[in-house]
């Protein structure tokens, strides 16, 4: 799935880059390496879980929006780590 599609479906503003066009490319870029199935990484208020890798490509990625505190002092006002919306991005 490309970045524009996910932005539209989840009302996100993930920036475009010359380095990637897809969610798989973004996740690869964030990790800085080929992630394995089951690995998770966070980016801003999103969690990405690699669910399926096929032939060296990220095939299925679970994208979950979370609430994270903006500042540590505001931590009690947020539901840190609780999923609000989720979406599976498949190739």
PyMOL commands that set and color helices and strands:
alter all, ss='L'
color gray80, all
select helices_A, chain A and resi 3-10+23-31+72-77
alter helices_A, ss='H'
color red, helices_A
select strands_A, chain A and resi 40-43+46-54+57-66+83-90
alter strands_A, ss='S'
color yellow, strands_A
deselect
rebuild
show_as cartoon
